[in-house]
Amino acid sequence: MEALKLQEHQSNLNWDYDAEADVLYISIGEPKVAEGIDIGEGIIVRVSPESNEVVGLTIIGLNRRIVKKMKE
């Protein structure tokens, strides 16, 4: 697999939390068409197929993770 590109000093983050599905979507800049790479533990890196640049993250089970950590 080719190395992914990361933007440095990106300040334009957009996010949306779906409480019913317990999923947090984070986009760098405006949301773009992307391919997902499952890196495990419910985290998906979203990558632009044209530039191979990371354009966002999807975190599944965010609330569950927070509650679990608070109970530790």
Backbone as CSV, one residue per row, in Angstrom:
resi,resn,N_x,N_y,N_z,CA_x,CA_y,CA_z,C_x,C_y,C_z
1,MET,0.834,-1.185,0.000,0.000,0.000,0.000,0.880,1.250,0.000
2,GLU,0.510,2.188,-0.811,1.225,3.460,-0.925,1.029,4.286,0.348
3,ALA,2.019,5.089,0.716,1.922,5.927,1.910,0.809,6.959,1.750
4,LEU,0.084,7.203,2.847,-0.971,8.213,2.839,-0.373,9.582,3.086
5,LYS,-1.010,10.598,2.540,-0.555,11.973,2.731,-1.394,12.630,3.823
6,LEU,-0.734,13.372,4.693,-1.413,14.103,5.752,-1.190,15.594,5.558
7,GLN,-2.239,16.360,5.745,-2.102,17.811,5.682,-1.640,18.306,7.047
8,GLU,-0.656,19.150,7.072,-0.187,19.725,8.328,-0.902,21.034,8.584
9,HIS,-1.152,21.315,9.840,-1.739,22.582,10.283,-3.116,22.837,9.674
10,GLN,-3.895,21.790,9.498,-5.247,21.958,8.962,-6.161,22.416,10.088
11,SER,-6.814,23.543,9.921,-7.659,24.072,10.976,-9.144,23.989,10.637
12,ASN,-9.490,23.596,9.437,-10.881,23.570,9.016,-11.456,22.164,9.166
13,LEU,-11.732,21.778,10.414,-12.305,20.458,10.663,-13.811,20.581,10.790
14,ASN,-14.526,19.667,10.172,-15.969,19.574,10.293,-16.285,18.240,10.943
15,TRP,-17.329,18.218,11.762,-17.698,16.957,12.376,-19.206,16.848,12.500
16,ASP,-19.659,15.604,12.579,-21.072,15.307,12.758,-21.153,14.048,13.598
17,TYR,-21.987,14.092,14.630,-22.159,12.930,15.497,-23.566,12.388,15.316
18,ASP,-23.684,11.117,14.976,-24.968,10.433,14.854,-25.189,9.672,16.164
19,ALA,-26.016,10.255,17.039,-26.234,9.671,18.360,-26.930,8.313,18.282
20,GLU,-27.846,8.172,17.346,-28.568,6.906,17.232,-27.625,5.766,16.859
21,ALA,-26.709,6.027,15.940,-25.744,5.004,15.512,-24.474,5.027,16.366
22,ASP,-24.285,6.064,17.197,-23.080,6.261,18.013,-21.822,6.279,17.138
23,VAL,-21.866,7.161,16.128,-20.752,7.280,15.182,-20.373,8.751,15.040
24,LEU,-19.074,9.042,15.139,-18.553,10.388,14.925,-17.853,10.426,13.575
25,TYR,-18.268,11.397,12.751,-17.658,11.607,11.440,-16.850,12.899,11.501
26,ILE,-15.569,12.840,11.166,-14.700,14.017,11.152,-14.172,14.179,9.733
27,SER,-14.329,15.396,9.188,-13.822,15.687,7.850,-12.815,16.814,7.923
28,ILE,-11.750,16.697,7.153,-10.773,17.771,7.017,-11.259,18.617,5.853
29,GLY,-11.689,19.831,6.151,-12.336,20.657,5.140,-13.755,20.152,4.927
30,GLU,-14.345,20.516,3.810,-15.690,20.044,3.497,-15.649,18.545,3.199
31,PRO,-16.698,17.800,3.604,-16.723,16.361,3.303,-16.548,16.096,1.806
32,LYS,-15.767,15.076,1.507,-15.453,14.726,0.117,-15.732,13.242,-0.116
33,VAL,-15.867,12.873,-1.366,-15.958,11.458,-1.719,-14.636,10.810,-1.316
34,ALA,-14.725,9.679,-0.639,-13.505,9.049,-0.146,-13.694,7.544,-0.046
35,GLU,-12.573,6.863,0.020,-12.560,5.423,0.275,-12.188,5.229,1.737
36,GLY,-12.797,4.248,2.380,-12.512,3.985,3.787,-11.493,2.879,3.962
37,ILE,-10.582,3.081,4.891,-9.603,2.060,5.261,-9.833,1.754,6.738
38,ASP,-10.276,0.547,7.024,-10.548,0.122,8.394,-9.210,-0.180,9.068
39,ILE,-8.867,0.624,10.068,-7.589,0.410,10.756,-7.786,-0.350,12.067
40,GLY,-8.998,-0.821,12.291,-9.273,-1.644,13.463,-9.909,-0.866,14.595
41,GLU,-10.515,-1.612,15.496,-11.147,-1.071,16.688,-12.177,0.008,16.385
42,GLY,-12.891,-0.141,15.277,-13.968,0.781,14.951,-13.526,2.131,14.422
43,ILE,-12.314,2.222,13.910,-11.817,3.485,13.358,-11.539,3.287,11.871
44,ILE,-12.128,4.184,11.083,-11.971,4.126,9.633,-11.338,5.428,9.161
45,VAL,-10.236,5.323,8.455,-9.572,6.487,7.871,-10.160,6.684,6.480
46,ARG,-10.604,7.900,6.184,-11.167,8.190,4.867,-10.110,8.879,4.016
47,VAL,-9.894,8.327,2.817,-8.807,8.766,1.944,-9.359,9.142,0.572
48,SER,-8.883,10.276,0.036,-9.257,10.696,-1.312,-8.620,9.749,-2.311
49,PRO,-9.404,9.134,-3.196,-8.804,8.211,-4.172,-7.914,8.917,-5.195
50,GLU,-8.145,10.201,-5.452,-7.339,10.933,-6.435,-5.967,11.326,-5.888
51,SER,-5.944,11.828,-4.657,-4.691,12.363,-4.117,-4.022,11.468,-3.082
52,ASN,-4.721,10.407,-2.648,-4.233,9.532,-1.584,-4.010,10.296,-0.277
53,GLU,-4.768,11.372,-0.109,-4.661,12.227,1.077,-5.772,11.883,2.064
54,VAL,-5.443,11.865,3.344,-6.445,11.623,4.378,-7.397,12.815,4.402
55,VAL,-8.702,12.533,4.261,-9.705,13.595,4.247,-10.673,13.483,5.419
56,GLY,-10.510,12.453,6.254,-11.380,12.348,7.413,-11.222,11.049,8.164
57,LEU,-11.991,10.967,9.257,-12.021,9.779,10.110,-13.468,9.470,10.461
58,THR,-13.756,8.214,10.653,-15.038,7.786,11.185,-14.727,6.953,12.421
59,ILE,-15.349,7.307,13.551,-15.127,6.588,14.798,-16.450,5.971,15.223
60,ILE,-16.506,4.651,15.219,-17.719,3.918,15.565,-17.698,3.619,17.063
61,GLY,-18.834,3.858,17.725,-18.949,3.547,19.152,-18.312,4.584,20.050
62,LEU,-18.335,5.856,19.663,-17.655,6.897,20.446,-18.198,6.990,21.866
63,ASN,-19.509,7.082,22.022,-20.091,7.218,23.360,-19.753,6.009,24.223
64,ARG,-19.845,4.827,23.632,-19.513,3.602,24.355,-18.065,3.646,24.851
65,ARG,-17.171,4.143,24.015,-15.755,4.241,24.397,-15.562,5.195,25.568
66,ILE,-16.245,6.332,25.509,-16.113,7.330,26.572,-16.638,6.778,27.890
67,VAL,-17.815,6.164,27.862,-18.405,5.598,29.077,-17.484,4.525,29.642
68,LYS,-16.935,3.678,28.796,-16.039,2.619,29.243,-14.813,3.208,29.945
69,LYS,-14.215,4.251,29.363,-13.020,4.873,29.953,-13.357,5.539,31.293
70,MET,-14.541,6.116,31.399,-14.931,6.785,32.635,-15.132,5.788,33.768
71,LYS,-15.476,4.559,33.432,-15.702,3.524,34.447,-14.413,2.867,34.916
72,GLU,-13.320,3.082,34.176,-12.039,2.449,34.536,-11.427,3.110,35.746
